[in-house]
Amino acid sequence: MSAITVADGLPSAAQLVTRTYARLLLTGFALIPAYLIAYLFFFQDPTLKFENHTFHEIAIAVATLEGVFVTYVTWRCYESSGEPLLRWMTLGFLGFVLIYALHGVFTGFAHQNIWLFLLYGPASRFVMSMLLLIGLLSYHRPSDNADWRGSPRPWLRWVGFFLLADLAVAYVANSPIAGALPTRLSMEGGALVFSALNVTMLLLRRIRSPLMVIFAISVTSFALSSLAFILGRPWNHMWWLAHAIFASGFFLLSYGVVQAFLTTRSFSTIYSQEELMAKLSEEMARTENAVQELKRANQTLAHLAATDPLTGAANRRQFIEHIETEISRVKRGGAAFSLLSVDLDNFKSINDHYGHRVGDDILKGFVQKSLDAIRPYDDFARVGGEEFMVLLPQAALAGAHATAERLRAAIASASFESGAHRLSAVTISIGVSEFGRDGDTIDAILRVADERMYIAKHQGRNRVVAA
């Protein structure tokens, strides 16, 4: 028992170790920008600069086009699934694009009005991080209705809000408060706080689907980029690193959006490998159960198709199949077989006198008593109202005659009960035929058995005729 316990414990321990290792890898990957920030902060001269307006404008243009593309793809996902998270992500990307584009447009003003050049960057990151946090808080909420998500009015209102934000930034940049107050640091610090809150909420709510892991790493990059912007100065290496960190987070998040678009158009219904394996296992178990149920149902249907529903005896179709099997066996050199044609005597009078319910009970009781009187491997079938057939494998005519007499005597001496009625005068007439001796086809031996059964009836019933 102890060996089994230890063996059973190994997979659980291995899973714990591997899961911990995987989470440490993800954490280490997400914090790579922090290592670079620390390196530049402690080992690089902050006065070293790389000022290239053309390169900056090209980089901002590429980022803006990327933002437009991601905004569109996210909106298409939202239009399909209606997830509130995707709505706020779309707005976050849209706000970023409409504000951040001016950061590139005003690059040439870096020497004339530094604030007009600088403030649009932190403003765009502040707005996006705030809207992403709102989106995260709406994670797993019910989908928006189709009419609301298809209406252009809410989107136009937000576009108006973002344009007002552009005007507000321009006003602040051209006012004395731009240099007097830590405006840039306040917005950058706000972006850092909102991004950190995003990561904290993800950890507290334990949201670990693949796309939300991408979301978590991306907003971690956004937080670290804001930190790098706070520590850096325009055009120095820390400032450029901040741009690179933010771009890497944005590209990673855009990858998650594209994955959603190519699969479920949703951020909440894409599963991890463990979840997929668990669901696959559940579906396989469910399929196996369904297959077993289907097999049982098919067996039940096959039984119903091959038996008489009242008495449980085989029906005529199954009986004929068994005769065909016996004929094939005899033709391969097996022993002969015989048939009994059995009919209850005066059964119509029983139905007329006692009713069909009593008649049905007599039939059911007759079948049970007949099965007790014949061999276990003999086939017993109901082929008509009160007409039955018995297949006796490896039985010649003499042996079949003896079996028929035993069956006739068992029924004649038996009593049958149905409710308050007790009948003891039930008799049967039997005709016997042997394959080969009385014919070598199914029709021939069935006809001979039936003819001899009718002869038994004409001779006074309650008897066996075998020749």
C-alpha positions as CSV (number, residue, x, y, z in Angstrom):
1,M,0.0,0.0,0.0
2,S,2.9,2.4,0.9
3,A,4.5,1.8,-2.5
4,I,1.2,2.8,-4.2
5,T,1.0,5.9,-2.2
6,V,4.5,7.0,-3.0
7,A,4.0,6.2,-6.7
8,D,0.7,8.1,-6.8
9,G,2.4,11.1,-5.1
10,L,5.1,11.5,-7.8
11,P,2.9,13.0,-10.5
12,S,1.4,15.5,-8.1
13,A,4.9,16.6,-6.9
14,A,6.1,16.8,-10.5
15,Q,3.1,18.9,-11.5
16,L,3.7,21.2,-8.6
17,V,7.4,21.7,-9.5
18,T,6.8,22.2,-13.2
19,R,4.0,24.7,-12.6
20,T,6.1,26.6,-10.2
21,Y,9.0,26.6,-12.7
22,A,6.7,27.8,-15.5
23,R,5.4,30.7,-13.3
24,L,8.9,31.7,-12.4
25,L,9.9,31.7,-16.1
26,L,6.9,33.9,-16.9
27,T,7.7,36.2,-14.1
28,G,11.4,36.4,-15.1
29,F,10.4,37.1,-18.7
30,A,8.0,39.8,-17.7
31,L,10.7,41.5,-15.6
32,I,13.4,41.5,-18.3
33,P,12.7,45.3,-18.9
34,A,13.4,45.9,-15.2
35,Y,16.9,44.4,-15.5
36,L,17.6,46.7,-18.4
37,I,16.3,49.7,-16.6
38,A,18.5,48.9,-13.6
39,Y,21.5,48.4,-15.8
40,L,21.1,51.8,-17.5
41,F,20.3,53.5,-14.2
42,F,23.4,52.3,-12.4
43,F,26.0,51.8,-15.1
44,Q,25.2,54.4,-17.9
45,D,25.8,58.1,-18.0
46,P,22.4,59.8,-18.1
47,T,23.9,62.7,-20.0
48,L,24.6,60.6,-23.1
49,K,22.0,61.4,-25.7
50,F,20.9,60.2,-29.1
51,E,18.7,63.0,-30.6
52,N,17.3,62.0,-34.0
53,H,14.0,63.6,-34.9
54,T,13.5,61.7,-38.2
55,F,14.0,58.3,-36.5
56,H,11.6,59.3,-33.7
57,E,9.0,60.4,-36.2
58,I,9.3,57.2,-38.1
59,A,9.0,55.1,-34.9
60,I,5.9,57.1,-33.8
61,A,4.4,56.7,-37.3
62,V,4.9,52.9,-37.1
63,A,3.5,52.8,-33.6
64,T,0.5,54.8,-34.7
65,L,-0.2,52.5,-37.7
66,E,0.2,49.5,-35.4
67,G,-2.2,51.0,-33.0
68,V,-4.8,51.6,-35.7
69,F,-4.5,48.0,-36.8
70,V,-4.8,46.6,-33.3
71,T,-7.8,48.9,-32.6
72,Y,-9.6,47.6,-35.6
73,V,-8.9,43.9,-34.8
74,T,-10.0,44.4,-31.2
75,W,-13.2,46.2,-32.3
76,R,-14.0,43.3,-34.7
77,C,-13.5,40.8,-31.8
78,Y,-15.8,42.9,-29.6
79,E,-18.4,43.2,-32.4
80,S,-18.5,39.4,-32.6
81,S,-18.4,38.4,-28.9
82,G,-19.6,41.6,-27.1
83,E,-17.2,41.1,-24.2
84,P,-16.9,44.3,-22.1
85,L,-13.2,43.7,-21.7
86,L,-12.8,43.9,-25.5
87,R,-14.8,47.1,-25.6
88,W,-12.6,48.9,-23.1
89,M,-9.4,47.5,-24.8
90,T,-10.7,48.9,-28.1
91,L,-11.2,52.3,-26.4
92,G,-7.8,52.0,-24.8
93,F,-6.1,51.4,-28.1
94,L,-8.2,54.1,-29.9
95,G,-7.3,56.7,-27.2
96,F,-3.7,55.8,-27.4
97,V,-3.6,56.3,-31.1
98,L,-5.5,59.6,-31.2
99,I,-3.3,61.1,-28.5
100,Y,0.1,59.4,-29.1
101,A,0.1,60.4,-32.8
102,L,0.6,64.0,-31.8
103,H,3.7,63.0,-29.9
104,G,5.3,62.3,-33.3
105,V,3.6,65.2,-35.1
106,F,5.2,67.7,-32.6
107,T,8.7,66.1,-32.6
108,G,10.0,69.1,-34.6
109,F,8.8,71.4,-31.7
110,A,11.2,69.7,-29.3
111,H,13.4,72.8,-29.1
112,Q,10.8,75.5,-29.4
113,N,8.2,74.0,-27.0
114,I,9.5,70.9,-25.2
115,W,6.2,70.3,-23.4
116,L,4.1,70.3,-26.5
117,F,6.5,67.5,-27.7
118,L,6.7,65.6,-24.4
119,L,3.2,65.6,-22.8
120,Y,1.3,63.7,-25.5
121,G,3.4,60.6,-24.7
122,P,2.5,60.3,-21.0
123,A,-1.1,61.4,-21.7
124,S,-1.6,58.6,-24.2
125,R,-0.2,56.0,-21.8
126,F,-2.2,57.4,-18.9
127,V,-5.5,57.2,-20.8
128,M,-4.8,53.7,-22.2
129,S,-3.7,52.2,-18.8
130,M,-6.8,53.6,-17.2
131,L,-9.2,52.2,-19.8
132,L,-7.4,48.8,-19.7
133,L,-7.9,48.7,-15.9
134,I,-11.6,49.4,-16.4
135,G,-11.7,46.6,-18.9
136,L,-10.1,44.2,-16.5
137,L,-12.6,45.0,-13.9
138,S,-15.4,44.0,-16.4
139,Y,-13.7,40.7,-17.1
140,H,-16.3,37.8,-17.4
141,R,-19.2,40.2,-17.2
142,P,-22.2,39.4,-19.5
143,S,-21.8,40.4,-23.1
144,D,-23.1,43.7,-24.4
145,N,-26.3,43.3,-26.5
146,A,-25.9,43.4,-30.3
147,D,-27.8,46.6,-30.8
148,W,-25.5,48.5,-28.3
149,R,-22.2,47.2,-29.7
150,G,-23.3,47.9,-33.3
151,S,-24.3,51.6,-32.6
152,P,-21.7,54.2,-33.7
153,R,-22.8,56.8,-31.1
154,P,-20.9,55.6,-28.1
155,W,-17.7,55.3,-30.1
156,L,-18.1,58.8,-31.5
157,R,-18.6,60.2,-28.0
158,W,-15.3,58.6,-27.0
159,V,-13.5,60.0,-30.1
160,G,-14.8,63.4,-29.0
161,F,-13.4,62.8,-25.5
162,F,-10.0,61.9,-26.9
163,L,-9.9,64.9,-29.1
164,L,-10.7,67.1,-26.1
165,A,-7.8,65.4,-24.3
166,D,-5.6,66.4,-27.2
167,L,-6.8,70.0,-26.9
168,A,-6.3,69.9,-23.1
169,V,-2.7,68.7,-23.4
170,A,-2.0,71.4,-26.0
171,Y,-3.5,74.0,-23.6
172,V,-1.3,72.8,-20.7
173,A,1.8,72.6,-22.9
174,N,1.3,76.2,-23.9
175,S,0.6,77.5,-20.4
176,P,2.9,78.4,-17.5
177,I,1.8,75.4,-15.4
178,A,3.6,73.0,-17.8
179,G,7.0,73.8,-16.4
180,A,5.8,74.9,-12.9
181,L,4.1,71.7,-12.0
182,P,5.3,68.1,-12.5
183,T,2.7,67.5,-15.2
184,R,4.7,65.0,-17.2
185,L,5.7,63.0,-14.1
186,S,2.1,63.1,-12.8
187,M,0.7,61.6,-15.9
188,E,3.5,59.1,-16.2
189,G,3.1,58.2,-12.6
190,G,-0.6,57.7,-13.1
191,A,0.1,55.4,-16.0
192,L,2.5,53.5,-13.8
193,V,-0.1,53.2,-11.0
194,F,-2.9,52.1,-13.3
195,S,-0.7,49.5,-15.0
196,A,0.5,48.2,-11.6
197,L,-3.1,47.9,-10.5
198,N,-3.8,45.9,-13.6
199,V,-1.1,43.4,-12.7
200,T,-2.3,43.3,-9.1
201,M,-5.9,42.7,-10.1
202,L,-4.8,39.8,-12.3
203,L,-2.9,38.2,-9.5
204,L,-5.7,38.7,-6.9
205,R,-8.3,37.3,-9.2
206,R,-6.0,34.5,-10.4
207,I,-6.9,35.0,-14.0
208,R,-4.6,32.6,-15.9
209,S,-6.0,32.0,-19.3
210,P,-3.3,32.2,-22.1
211,L,-4.5,35.6,-23.4
212,M,-4.8,37.1,-20.0
213,V,-1.2,35.9,-19.2
214,I,-0.2,37.9,-22.3
215,F,-2.3,40.8,-21.0
216,A,-0.5,40.6,-17.7
217,I,3.0,40.6,-19.2
218,S,2.0,43.5,-21.5
219,V,0.7,45.8,-18.8
220,T,3.8,44.9,-16.7
221,S,5.8,46.2,-19.7
222,F,3.7,49.4,-19.7
223,A,4.3,49.9,-16.0
224,L,8.0,49.5,-16.4
225,S,8.1,51.7,-19.5
226,S,6.4,54.5,-17.4
227,L,9.1,53.9,-14.7
228,A,11.8,54.3,-17.4
229,F,10.2,57.5,-18.7
230,I,10.2,58.9,-15.1
231,L,13.9,58.0,-14.6
232,G,14.9,59.1,-18.1
233,R,15.3,62.5,-19.8
234,P,14.4,63.4,-23.4
235,W,16.7,61.7,-25.9
236,N,19.0,59.9,-23.4
237,H,19.3,56.1,-23.4
238,M,16.8,55.5,-20.6
239,W,14.2,57.5,-22.6
240,W,14.8,55.4,-25.7
241,L,14.7,52.2,-23.6
242,A,11.3,53.3,-22.3
243,H,10.0,53.6,-25.8
244,A,11.3,50.1,-26.6
245,I,9.8,48.6,-23.5
246,F,6.4,50.1,-24.2
247,A,6.6,49.0,-27.9
248,S,7.4,45.4,-26.8
249,G,4.4,45.3,-24.5
250,F,2.2,46.8,-27.1
251,F,3.3,44.3,-29.8
252,L,2.8,41.4,-27.3
253,L,-0.7,42.6,-26.5
254,S,-1.5,42.9,-30.2
255,Y,-0.4,39.3,-30.6
256,G,-3.0,38.3,-28.0
257,V,-5.6,40.3,-29.8
258,V,-4.8,38.6,-33.1
259,Q,-4.9,35.2,-31.5
260,A,-8.4,36.0,-30.2
261,F,-9.5,37.2,-33.7
262,L,-8.2,34.0,-35.3
263,T,-9.9,31.7,-32.8
264,T,-12.9,32.5,-30.6
265,R,-13.0,36.4,-31.0
266,S,-12.9,36.4,-27.2
267,F,-10.4,36.9,-24.4
268,S,-12.2,34.7,-21.9
269,T,-12.8,31.5,-23.9
270,I,-9.3,30.6,-25.0
271,Y,-7.9,27.9,-22.7
272,S,-4.5,26.9,-21.4
273,Q,-3.0,23.6,-22.4
274,E,-3.9,22.1,-19.0
275,E,-7.5,23.3,-19.4
276,L,-7.6,21.9,-23.0
277,M,-6.3,18.6,-21.8
278,A,-8.8,18.5,-18.9
279,K,-11.7,19.4,-21.3
280,L,-10.4,16.8,-23.8
281,S,-10.4,14.2,-21.0
282,E,-13.9,15.1,-20.0
283,E,-15.1,15.0,-23.6
284,M,-13.4,11.6,-24.1
285,A,-15.0,10.3,-20.9
286,R,-18.4,11.7,-22.0
287,T,-17.9,10.2,-25.5
288,E,-17.0,6.8,-24.0
289,N,-20.1,6.9,-21.8
290,A,-22.2,7.9,-24.9
291,V,-20.7,5.0,-26.9
292,Q,-21.4,2.5,-24.0
293,E,-25.0,3.9,-23.8
294,L,-25.3,3.5,-27.6
295,K,-24.1,0.0,-27.4
296,R,-26.6,-0.8,-24.7
297,A,-29.3,0.9,-26.6
298,N,-28.4,-1.1,-29.7
299,Q,-28.3,-4.3,-27.8
300,T,-31.8,-3.4,-26.4
301,L,-33.1,-2.6,-29.8
302,A,-31.6,-5.8,-31.2
303,H,-33.2,-7.8,-28.4
304,L,-36.5,-6.1,-29.1
305,A,-36.2,-6.6,-32.8
306,A,-35.5,-10.3,-32.3
307,T,-38.1,-11.2,-29.5
308,D,-41.8,-11.2,-29.0
309,P,-42.7,-8.2,-26.8
310,L,-45.4,-10.1,-24.9
311,T,-43.7,-13.4,-24.0
312,G,-40.0,-12.7,-24.5
313,A,-39.7,-15.6,-26.8
314,A,-37.7,-15.3,-30.1
315,N,-39.7,-13.9,-33.0
316,R,-40.1,-15.5,-36.4
317,R,-37.3,-13.6,-38.0
318,Q,-34.7,-14.6,-35.5
319,F,-36.0,-18.2,-35.5
320,I,-35.5,-18.4,-39.3
321,E,-31.9,-17.1,-38.9
322,H,-31.2,-19.8,-36.4
323,I,-32.6,-22.5,-38.7
324,E,-30.3,-21.2,-41.5
325,T,-27.4,-21.5,-39.2
326,E,-28.3,-25.1,-38.4
327,I,-28.7,-25.9,-42.1
328,S,-25.2,-24.6,-42.8
329,R,-23.8,-26.7,-39.9
330,V,-25.6,-29.9,-41.1
331,K,-24.2,-29.3,-44.6
332,R,-20.7,-29.1,-43.2
333,G,-21.2,-32.6,-41.7
334,G,-23.0,-31.9,-38.5
335,A,-25.8,-34.0,-37.0
336,A,-29.4,-33.4,-38.1
337,F,-31.8,-31.2,-36.4
338,S,-35.6,-31.2,-35.9
339,L,-38.5,-28.8,-35.6
340,L,-41.6,-28.7,-33.4
341,S,-44.7,-26.8,-34.5
342,V,-46.7,-26.1,-31.4
343,D,-50.2,-24.7,-31.1
344,L,-52.3,-24.1,-28.0
345,D,-55.6,-26.0,-28.2
346,N,-58.8,-24.1,-28.1
347,F,-57.0,-20.9,-27.2
348,K,-59.7,-18.7,-28.9
349,S,-62.3,-20.0,-26.4
350,I,-60.0,-19.0,-23.5
351,N,-59.8,-15.5,-24.9
352,D,-63.6,-15.4,-25.5
353,H,-64.5,-16.7,-22.1
354,Y,-61.9,-15.1,-19.9
355,G,-60.7,-12.1,-21.9
356,H,-57.5,-11.2,-23.7
357,R,-55.7,-10.2,-20.5
358,V,-56.1,-13.7,-19.2
359,G,-55.1,-15.1,-22.6
360,D,-51.9,-13.0,-22.5
361,D,-51.0,-14.3,-19.1
362,I,-51.6,-17.9,-20.3
363,L,-49.2,-17.2,-23.2
364,K,-46.5,-15.8,-21.0
365,G,-46.9,-18.7,-18.5
366,F,-46.9,-21.2,-21.4
367,V,-43.5,-19.9,-22.7
368,Q,-41.9,-20.1,-19.3
369,K,-43.1,-23.7,-18.7
370,S,-42.0,-24.7,-22.2
371,L,-38.5,-23.3,-21.7
372,D,-38.3,-25.4,-18.5
373,A,-39.3,-28.5,-20.5
374,I,-36.8,-28.3,-23.3
375,R,-33.0,-28.2,-23.4
376,P,-31.2,-24.9,-22.5
377,Y,-29.7,-24.6,-26.1
378,D,-33.0,-25.3,-27.9
379,D,-34.6,-22.3,-29.6
380,F,-38.2,-21.4,-28.7
381,A,-40.1,-18.8,-30.8
382,R,-43.5,-17.3,-31.1
383,V,-44.5,-17.3,-34.8
384,G,-48.2,-16.4,-34.5
385,G,-51.0,-15.6,-32.1
386,E,-50.9,-19.0,-30.2
387,E,-48.5,-20.7,-32.6
388,F,-44.9,-21.5,-31.5
389,M,-41.9,-23.3,-33.0
390,V,-39.1,-25.1,-31.3
391,L,-35.7,-25.7,-33.0
392,L,-33.9,-28.8,-31.6
393,P,-30.2,-28.8,-32.7
394,Q,-28.5,-32.3,-33.1
395,A,-31.8,-34.1,-32.5
396,A,-33.1,-36.7,-34.9
397,L,-36.8,-37.4,-35.3
398,A,-37.0,-40.0,-32.5
399,G,-35.3,-37.7,-30.0
400,A,-37.4,-34.8,-31.1
401,H,-40.6,-36.9,-30.6
402,A,-39.5,-37.6,-27.0
403,T,-38.9,-33.9,-26.3
404,A,-42.3,-33.0,-27.8
405,E,-44.0,-35.6,-25.6
406,R,-42.2,-34.2,-22.5
407,L,-43.3,-30.7,-23.5
408,R,-46.9,-31.8,-24.1
409,A,-47.1,-33.6,-20.8
410,A,-45.6,-30.7,-18.9
411,I,-48.2,-28.3,-20.2
412,A,-51.1,-30.7,-19.8
413,S,-50.2,-31.2,-16.1
414,A,-49.6,-27.6,-15.4
415,S,-51.9,-24.9,-14.0
416,F,-51.9,-21.3,-15.1
417,E,-52.9,-18.3,-13.0
418,S,-54.2,-14.9,-14.1
419,G,-55.5,-12.7,-11.4
420,A,-58.4,-14.6,-9.7
421,H,-58.5,-17.2,-12.5
422,R,-56.7,-20.5,-12.3
423,L,-56.7,-22.8,-15.4
424,S,-55.5,-26.3,-15.5
425,A,-57.0,-27.6,-18.7
426,V,-54.6,-26.0,-21.2
427,T,-53.2,-28.5,-23.8
428,I,-51.1,-28.3,-26.9
429,S,-50.8,-30.1,-30.2
430,I,-47.4,-30.7,-31.7
431,G,-46.1,-31.6,-35.2
432,V,-42.5,-32.8,-35.6
433,S,-40.2,-32.7,-38.7
434,E,-36.5,-33.6,-39.2
435,F,-34.2,-31.8,-41.6
436,G,-33.1,-34.1,-44.5
437,R,-35.7,-36.8,-43.8
438,D,-38.7,-34.4,-44.3
439,G,-37.0,-31.9,-46.6
440,D,-33.8,-30.0,-47.1
441,T,-35.1,-26.5,-47.2
442,I,-36.6,-24.2,-44.6
443,D,-40.0,-24.0,-46.2
444,A,-40.2,-27.8,-46.6
445,I,-39.5,-28.7,-43.0
446,L,-41.7,-25.9,-41.7
447,R,-44.5,-27.0,-43.9
448,V,-44.2,-30.7,-42.8
449,A,-44.1,-29.7,-39.1
450,D,-47.2,-27.5,-39.5
451,E,-49.1,-30.3,-41.4
452,R,-48.4,-32.8,-38.6
453,M,-49.4,-30.3,-36.0
454,Y,-52.8,-29.9,-37.8
455,I,-53.1,-33.7,-38.0
456,A,-52.6,-33.8,-34.2
457,K,-55.5,-31.4,-33.8
458,H,-57.8,-33.4,-36.2
459,Q,-57.0,-36.5,-34.2
460,G,-58.3,-35.0,-31.0
461,R,-55.7,-32.4,-29.8
462,N,-53.3,-32.8,-26.9
463,R,-51.0,-35.1,-28.8
464,V,-47.8,-35.3,-30.9
465,V,-47.5,-36.4,-34.5
466,A,-44.1,-37.2,-35.8
467,A,-44.8,-39.2,-39.0
